[in-house]
């Protein structure tokens, strides 16, 4: 993968008006420093409404984690940075084949592959 498209992508879908999101931001950005081979994105659902309108974010923070084109996680996560760190570490420990199998291991995860694929959404925005 190129530096602008690393193997892993971690996105936090948030809102500027959300106090929990504001409190979570510094730790989220600190985690980006701990995982330099992972692309971290902070996306405000209101500022990026055209991009994220179909993502149905009801609770904050909502996290999305992808490995290449496989969406591994999408949903709200308790705002504890150690929880996100352990989640990222567990996905990093998987082989690419394990990640592909995991990404389709339930009907919900299978649906994420088309409905929540942020890399595809971002690529479509750049076209």
C-alpha positions, 0 to 999 in steps of 0.5 A: 500500500502507498503511504496515503493508503496504508493497509489499515484505516481507522475512522472516528465518525463524530460531531463537533457539538458532541462533548464526548467526541471533543473529549475523545479527540486528543486520545484518538489522535494520540493513538494515530501516533502509536500506529504510524502504519494506519490511516486515522481519520476524524470525520464530522458527520455534519461537515461531511454529510454528503459523504457520510449521509448513508452511514446512519450514525446514531451514537458517538463515537462511532468507529469504522476499521478497515483492512484494505477493502475489508470492513472489520468494525463499524459501530459505536464504541465506548469512549475508552482509548484503551478499548480502541487500541486493543481492537486495533491490535487484535486486527493487526494480529490477524493475517489478511486471510483471517481478516477477510473471513472475519469481515464476512463471518456474520450477515451484519459484517457481510452487509458492511462490505458494501454499505460501510466501505469508507475507502470506496466512499472516499475514492468515489468522492475523489472521482 
